[in-house]
Structures are given as C-alpha cells and as structure tokens.
Amino acid sequence: MEKPKKPVVEPLLLTVPQAARVLGISRGLLYKLIRKGEFHAIHLGRAIRISVAELRRWVQAHDRSADSR
C-alpha cells in the first residue's frame, strides 16, 4: 500500500539570492532595485525577504511596459 503523498508547499518568501536567481539577475542588482524602491522587501531583523507575489507583480509591471513600446 502506498503512503499518501505530502502536498508540496511553495515558499511565500524568498531570500535575496533566491529571488535574484528566479529573476535571472544578480544579487547586487536586486539589492539596488530594493534601495530604489522598485521592490517591496520585508525586513525581519537583519534578514531581507521578498514575497513571491511581489516578484510576480514586478515582472507583470515590467512586462506591460515592454508591451507599450
């Protein structure tokens, strides 16, 4: 008898290196975008996290701006 598979839980928050990897940009560029206010980052003590929803919002916003050219 097979064991029931556990559901895969997607993370809600990513570290800066993880988010940069997902976007295909460098960590330095992502930190720069955070400083400029283009990304809303969540600060948990000294840790910085970016929500997956924020990544999607940023990509959609920049995808739309490319379409309007």
Kinemage of the C-alpha trace (Angstrom):
@kinemage 1
@onewidth
@group {chain A} dominant
@subgroup {mainchain}
@vectorlist {calphas} color= white
{ca met a 1} P 0.000 0.000 0.000
{ca glu a 2} L 1.361 3.410 -0.990
{ca lys a 3} L 1.737 6.202 1.515
{ca pro a 4} L -0.257 9.312 0.683
{ca lys a 5} L 1.999 11.960 -0.799
{ca lys a 6} L 2.501 15.108 1.211
{ca pro a 7} L 1.396 18.241 -0.594
{ca val a 8} L 4.217 20.400 -1.902
{ca val a 9} L 4.305 23.682 -0.028
{ca glu a 10} L 5.660 26.560 -2.068
{ca pro a 11} L 7.546 29.192 -0.058
{ca leu a 12} L 5.845 32.569 0.323
{ca leu a 13} L 9.084 34.447 0.949
{ca leu a 14} L 12.454 34.179 -0.766
{ca thr a 15} L 15.885 35.372 0.238
{ca val a 16} L 17.541 37.954 -1.985
{ca pro a 17} L 19.842 35.336 -3.614
{ca gln a 18} L 16.854 33.046 -4.264
{ca ala a 19} L 14.751 35.876 -5.720
{ca ala a 20} L 17.656 37.049 -7.888
{ca arg a 21} L 18.112 33.523 -9.212
{ca val a 22} L 14.395 33.286 -10.049
{ca leu a 23} L 14.546 36.617 -11.912
{ca gly a 24} L 17.832 35.788 -13.616
{ca ile a 25} L 19.600 38.887 -12.283
{ca ser a 26} L 22.500 39.416 -9.893
{ca arg a 27} L 22.056 39.844 -6.147
{ca gly a 28} L 23.671 43.264 -6.419
{ca leu a 29} L 21.134 44.442 -8.970
{ca leu a 30} L 18.276 43.177 -6.821
{ca tyr a 31} L 19.650 44.988 -3.757
{ca lys a 32} L 19.896 48.144 -5.897
{ca leu a 33} L 16.259 47.753 -7.026
{ca ile a 34} L 15.211 47.317 -3.383
{ca arg a 35} L 17.079 50.503 -2.380
{ca lys a 36} L 15.440 52.409 -5.259
{ca gly a 37} L 12.018 51.256 -4.036
{ca glu a 38} L 11.202 49.164 -7.101
{ca phe a 39} L 10.776 46.094 -4.901
{ca his a 40} L 8.936 45.983 -1.604
{ca ala a 41} L 11.193 43.949 0.667
{ca ile a 42} L 10.207 42.513 4.025
{ca his a 43} L 12.777 43.107 6.757
{ca leu a 44} L 12.817 40.507 9.519
{ca gly a 45} L 15.519 41.717 11.848
{ca arg a 46} L 18.598 41.806 9.667
{ca ala a 47} L 17.128 39.371 7.159
{ca ile a 48} L 15.572 40.641 3.929
{ca arg a 49} L 12.875 38.629 2.211
{ca ile a 50} L 10.860 39.208 -0.946
{ca ser a 51} L 7.436 37.681 -1.415
{ca val a 52} L 6.708 35.524 -4.422
{ca ala a 53} L 3.666 37.745 -5.045
{ca glu a 54} L 5.954 40.798 -5.193
{ca leu a 55} L 8.179 39.064 -7.759
{ca arg a 56} L 5.147 38.309 -9.919
{ca arg a 57} L 3.864 41.891 -9.568
{ca trp a 58} L 7.238 43.320 -10.631
{ca val a 59} L 7.534 41.007 -13.636
{ca gln a 60} L 3.982 41.790 -14.768
{ca ala a 61} L 4.553 45.531 -14.389
{ca his a 62} L 7.729 45.357 -16.467
{ca asp a 63} L 6.170 43.000 -18.995
{ca arg a 64} L 3.364 45.516 -19.582
{ca ser a 65} L 5.824 48.375 -20.002
{ca ala a 66} L 7.635 46.385 -22.698
{ca asp a 67} L 4.314 45.785 -24.500
{ca ser a 68} L 3.531 49.518 -24.608
{ca arg a 69} L 6.670 50.356 -26.618
